[in-house]
Amino acid sequence: MSIGTGIVLFVIGAVLAFALNINVGWIDLHLVGYLLMGAGVIVFVIGLVFLLRRRSSTTTVRSAVDPQSGENVQSRTTHSTPDDVI
């Protein structure tokens, strides 16, 4: 979602900065275009950071022999990062 929003902001800013030749007395459309392009780049980079951030989990498997029965016993433990949502 944020990657698409960043691209849209960048494109709108580029159109305002480079494609329009309208002079409005109370606002500088070129400056607004450059600001929107900058905001689009920032939103795009933040979207990429969130997309590429991986949630890691570690699974440990331990084997041991039960001394009473002589059977092979396996123990599994899983640890996840704190930002996992249940």
Secondary structure, 3 states (H helix, E strand, C coil): CHHHHHHHHHHHHHHHHHHCCCCECCECHHHHHHHHHHHHHHHHHHHHHHHHCCCCEEEEEEEEECCCCCCEEEEEEEEECCCCCC
